C-alpha cells in the first residue's frame, strides 16, 4: 500500500508538466476555441469578477483576466498545488495577474454574492453526484444577482459522430454516464438555463443565471 501511494504521488506530481499538451491532443487541437466558447457563454464584460473553479493550469482564468481588463478580479481555484504553480507561471508569462487559491470545487472560501461568473471547465465529470450538487450550490451562493454559472463537460448524446468524438478524447465511458448539465443547474436553483455553442461535439457548454425573485 505504501509503495502504491508513493507511486500515485509521483504521478500527480508529474501530471501538470504534461497536462496542457495532453489536453491539446485530447481536445483535437481545438482547446483555444473551447476556451473562447466558455468565456463567450459566460457573457464576460470589463470589470467582472470571475471564479474559475478547478482551474488546472490556469488557461481559462488567464484568458478571463485578459478579457475583463485591469479593474477585474479573477480567481483560479484548484485542489492541486502543482497545478496552481503551473497556473502562476502562465499568468506571469501573460502579464495577467490572477488570484490563485488551493481548495476543492465544492467549498469556496468566499462570502456570498461576490462574483459575476463562476466557471467549471471539465470539472463535473470528476465529482460524485453529491459533490456536483454541492459545487453548484456553492456557485449560486457566491454569485451576485444576474451572475452566470457556466459548465463545460462531457454529456450524453444519441449522435454517432459525437460518441466517436468522445471516444477519440478517451472519455466515451464518462460521457455515457454523464448527467444532464442543464438539469444540474436547474436543480441548483439557477434559471434561464440554456445550451451554448461548443467547438467540440463531445463537450456540452451550458449556462445558468442567478435570479433573486
C-alpha positions as CSV (number, residue, x, y, z in Angstrom):
1,X,0.0,0.0,0.0
2,X,2.8,2.4,0.9
3,X,4.5,1.8,-2.5
4,X,1.3,2.3,-4.3
5,X,0.6,5.6,-2.5
6,X,4.1,6.8,-3.3
7,X,3.7,5.9,-7.0
8,X,0.4,7.8,-7.1
9,X,2.0,10.8,-5.6
10,X,4.7,10.7,-8.2
11,X,2.1,10.6,-11.0
12,X,0.2,13.5,-9.5
13,X,3.5,15.5,-9.2
14,X,4.4,14.9,-12.9
15,X,1.0,15.2,-14.5
16,X,1.0,19.1,-14.5
17,X,4.1,19.0,-16.7
18,X,2.2,17.2,-19.4
19,X,-1.3,18.4,-18.7
20,X,-1.5,21.2,-21.4
21,X,-0.1,19.1,-24.3
22,X,-2.3,16.2,-23.3
23,X,-5.4,18.4,-23.2
24,X,-4.4,19.8,-26.6
25,X,-4.2,16.3,-28.1
26,X,-7.4,15.1,-26.4
27,X,-9.1,18.3,-27.4
28,X,-8.3,17.5,-31.0
29,X,-6.4,20.8,-31.3
30,X,-9.5,22.9,-30.5
31,X,-8.7,23.9,-26.9
32,X,-8.3,27.6,-27.6
33,X,-11.6,27.7,-29.4
34,X,-13.2,25.9,-26.4
35,X,-11.8,28.5,-24.0
36,X,-13.2,31.2,-26.2
37,X,-16.6,29.5,-26.3
38,X,-16.5,29.1,-22.5
39,X,-15.9,32.8,-21.9
40,X,-18.5,33.7,-24.6
41,X,-21.1,31.6,-22.8
42,X,-20.2,33.4,-19.6
43,X,-21.0,36.8,-21.2
44,X,-17.9,38.3,-19.6
45,X,-17.5,42.0,-19.7
46,X,-15.0,44.5,-18.4
47,X,-14.7,44.6,-14.6
48,X,-16.4,41.3,-14.0
49,X,-15.3,39.2,-11.0
50,X,-14.7,35.7,-12.3
51,X,-14.1,32.4,-10.4
52,X,-12.6,29.5,-12.3
53,X,-13.3,26.6,-10.1
54,X,-11.0,23.6,-10.8
55,X,-8.7,25.9,-12.8
56,X,-6.0,23.4,-13.6
57,X,-3.1,25.2,-15.2
58,X,-5.0,28.4,-15.4
59,X,-5.7,28.7,-19.1
60,X,-9.4,29.9,-18.7
61,X,-8.6,32.1,-15.7
62,X,-5.8,33.9,-17.6
63,X,-7.9,34.5,-20.7
64,X,-10.7,35.7,-18.4
65,X,-8.3,38.2,-16.9
66,X,-7.3,39.5,-20.3
67,X,-10.9,39.8,-21.4
68,X,-12.1,41.6,-18.3
69,X,-9.3,44.1,-18.0
70,X,-7.3,45.7,-15.3
71,X,-10.2,46.5,-13.0
72,X,-11.4,42.9,-12.8
73,X,-10.9,40.3,-10.2
74,X,-10.2,36.8,-11.5
75,X,-9.6,33.9,-9.1
76,X,-8.4,30.4,-10.1
77,X,-9.1,27.7,-7.5
78,X,-7.8,24.1,-7.7
79,X,-7.1,21.2,-5.2
80,X,-3.7,20.6,-6.7
81,X,-0.8,22.8,-5.6
82,X,1.3,21.6,-8.6
83,X,-1.5,22.7,-11.0
84,X,-1.6,26.1,-9.3
85,X,2.1,26.5,-9.7
86,X,1.7,26.0,-13.4
87,X,-1.1,28.5,-13.4
88,X,1.0,31.0,-11.6
89,X,3.7,30.6,-14.3
90,X,1.2,31.0,-17.0
91,X,-0.2,34.2,-15.5
92,X,3.3,35.6,-15.1
93,X,4.1,34.9,-18.7
94,X,0.9,36.6,-19.9
95,X,1.3,39.5,-17.5
96,X,-2.2,38.8,-16.4
97,X,-2.4,38.8,-12.6
98,X,-4.9,36.3,-11.1
99,X,-5.5,35.2,-7.6
100,X,-4.8,31.5,-7.0
101,X,-6.2,29.6,-4.1
102,X,-5.8,25.9,-3.2
103,X,-9.1,24.2,-2.4
104,X,-11.9,21.9,-3.6
105,X,-14.6,22.8,-6.1
106,X,-17.2,22.0,-3.5
107,X,-16.4,24.6,-0.8
108,X,-15.5,28.2,-1.7
109,X,-13.7,30.4,0.9
110,X,-15.6,33.5,-0.3
111,X,-18.6,35.5,1.1
112,X,-22.0,35.4,-0.5
113,X,-22.7,37.4,-3.8
114,X,-19.1,38.4,-4.6
115,X,-18.7,37.1,-8.2
116,X,-20.3,37.8,-11.6
117,X,-19.2,34.5,-13.2
118,X,-18.3,31.0,-12.0
119,X,-16.8,28.5,-14.5
120,X,-16.5,24.8,-14.1
121,X,-14.5,23.6,-17.1
122,X,-14.0,19.8,-17.3
123,X,-14.6,19.5,-13.6
124,X,-18.0,17.9,-13.2
125,X,-17.1,14.5,-14.5
126,X,-14.5,14.1,-11.7
127,X,-17.2,14.7,-9.0
128,X,-19.7,12.4,-7.3
129,X,-23.4,13.2,-7.7
130,X,-23.4,14.6,-4.1
131,X,-20.3,16.7,-4.8
132,X,-21.8,18.0,-8.1
133,X,-24.8,19.3,-6.1
134,X,-22.5,20.9,-3.5
135,X,-20.4,22.6,-6.2
136,X,-23.5,24.1,-8.0
137,X,-24.9,25.2,-4.6
138,X,-21.6,27.0,-3.8
139,X,-21.5,28.6,-7.2
140,X,-25.0,30.0,-6.8
141,X,-24.1,31.3,-3.3
142,X,-21.1,33.3,-4.4
143,X,-22.8,34.8,-7.4
144,X,-24.4,38.2,-7.5
145,X,-27.9,38.7,-8.8
146,X,-27.7,38.2,-12.5
147,X,-24.4,36.3,-12.2
148,X,-23.8,33.3,-14.5
149,X,-22.6,29.7,-14.0
150,X,-21.0,28.0,-17.0
151,X,-20.5,24.2,-17.1
152,X,-18.3,22.7,-19.7
153,X,-18.1,18.9,-19.7
154,X,-18.9,15.6,-21.4
155,X,-22.5,14.9,-22.0
156,X,-24.7,12.1,-23.3
157,X,-25.6,12.1,-27.0
158,X,-27.5,10.0,-29.5
159,X,-25.2,11.1,-32.3
160,X,-22.8,8.5,-33.5
161,X,-20.4,11.3,-34.6
162,X,-20.5,12.8,-31.1
163,X,-19.9,9.5,-29.4
164,X,-17.0,8.8,-31.7
165,X,-15.6,12.2,-30.8
166,X,-15.9,11.4,-27.1
167,X,-14.1,8.1,-27.6
168,X,-11.3,9.8,-29.5
169,X,-11.0,12.0,-26.5
170,X,-10.8,8.9,-24.3
171,X,-13.9,9.8,-22.4
172,X,-16.6,7.7,-24.1
173,X,-17.4,5.9,-20.9
174,X,-17.6,9.1,-18.9
175,X,-20.0,10.6,-21.4
176,X,-22.3,7.6,-21.4
177,X,-22.8,8.0,-17.7
178,X,-22.8,11.8,-17.6
179,X,-25.7,13.7,-16.1
180,X,-27.8,16.3,-17.9
181,X,-25.8,19.5,-17.2
182,X,-28.8,21.7,-17.6
183,X,-30.7,19.6,-15.1
184,X,-27.9,20.1,-12.6
185,X,-28.2,23.9,-12.9
186,X,-32.0,23.8,-12.6
187,X,-31.7,21.6,-9.5
188,X,-29.3,24.2,-8.1
189,X,-32.0,26.9,-8.3
190,X,-30.5,28.6,-11.3
191,X,-32.7,29.9,-14.1
192,X,-32.5,30.9,-17.8
193,X,-30.6,27.6,-18.3
194,X,-29.5,27.2,-21.9
195,X,-27.1,25.2,-24.0
196,X,-24.4,27.3,-25.7
197,X,-22.3,26.6,-28.9
198,X,-19.4,24.3,-28.4
199,X,-16.5,23.8,-30.8
200,X,-16.2,20.2,-29.8
201,X,-19.2,17.9,-30.3
202,X,-18.0,15.8,-27.3
203,X,-18.4,18.6,-24.9
204,X,-21.5,20.4,-23.8
205,X,-21.5,24.1,-22.8
206,X,-24.4,25.1,-20.5
207,X,-25.1,28.4,-18.8
208,X,-27.4,29.2,-15.9
209,X,-28.2,32.5,-14.1
210,X,-28.9,33.5,-10.5
211,X,-32.1,35.5,-10.2
212,X,-33.4,36.5,-6.7
213,X,-37.1,36.7,-7.4
